[in-house]
Amino acid sequence: MWMHIDDVNYTKASVGVAISNLPTGPFNYLYSKRPHGYDSRDMTLFKDDDGVAYLIYSSEHNKDLHIGPLNEEYIDVTESMRKILIGQHREAPALFKHQGTYYMITSGCTSWSPNEALAHASESIMGPWETIGNPCIGGNKIFRLTTFFAQGTFVVPLTGVPDLFIFMADRWNPADLKDSRYVWLPLTVGRPLDHRPEYSFGLPLWSRVSIYWHKKWRLPYR
């Protein structure tokens, strides 16, 4: 288990690692550290098809995202690291892979207030990453510009249902954080982008990532 470790003033800005023989615990806490020597705040893990896992975290006071592989035991980072989305002030990274392409949903940095999500795509997990727009569809304009009043946290593929994922998000309640809720919505990959470039210059023409608003929905039956 990897986690964000911090103090009340957000000055520790570290990751923590714990291990267990079972996902339900009990866990043995190993240590906390600043990965690669940098501050780490919002973070996530992604395990690729080849078994290599990666740590992705907001760093340098949320100015950049950093990404790098873990060691074979998954309990520490390696020396390899790359800075991505440099100077774009993105946080809450949520990665997934579709037909060999890597995608990522991120949030802007507005503390507990919701903001516009952006989707990004890359042919290599280490980058470069290209921003491909706001993935939110449905509801009203305010909903789409605030990620449905939520902040992304993870994307889960639906086994056996091609092109369909679950977008998982936190709906923060700043007045009572312990009463914050979750928003789970269907996410698809496959539609063309809303605005295709007039000239591609040999660059990939990414598929659109779409997160659909529903007050209520159910998983498709197979």
C-alpha positions, 0 to 999 in steps of 0.5 A: 500500500502506497499513500500520501503522508503529510502534516497539517501544514502540508510541509512533509509532502512524502509517500508512505509504504506499508505491506501485508499478506492480505489486502485487508491487512494487517499492514506493517508500515515500512517508511515514508520518504520524498521520492527521488528527493522531491516533494510528493502530494497527490499521487497514484500507482499504475501497473502496466501489462508487463508487471512494472508498476509506476508512481505518479505524483504532483511535485515542486509545489504542484507545478509538475507531475513526476513519474517513475517505475518502482523496484521489483518488490514494489516497495521503493522507487528506482532512480529513473524519473521523468517530469511531465506536464511541466508547469501546468499545475495538475494534480490527482492523476488517474492513469489507464491504458487502452489498446496500447495507448496510455491515458490520464485524467488530472485535476487543476489545483484549487484546494478542496474546490472542484475544477475542470478535469483534463484528459491526456494521452501518450504512446509511452508511459514516461511521456511526452504526454499531450493534453486532449481536453475536458472529458466530461459530457452531460449535465449542465456547463457548470457540471462539466467545468467542475468534473461533476463537482468532484475530483478524479482518483482512479480509473477501473477497466471493466473486464470483458467489456471493451472500451468501457471503464469506471471513472472514480472520483471524490466529491469533497465536502470542505465543511465536513471532510469526513462526510465527503462522498464518491462519484462513479461514472462510465468512461469510454474511449473511442470517439474522435476528438471534438476538434481535430487539428487541420494538420497532424504533422505525423503526430497521433490522432488520439481518441476522445476520452468521455466521462458521462454524467448519469444520476443513476446507471448500472453495469452492462450485462454480458 
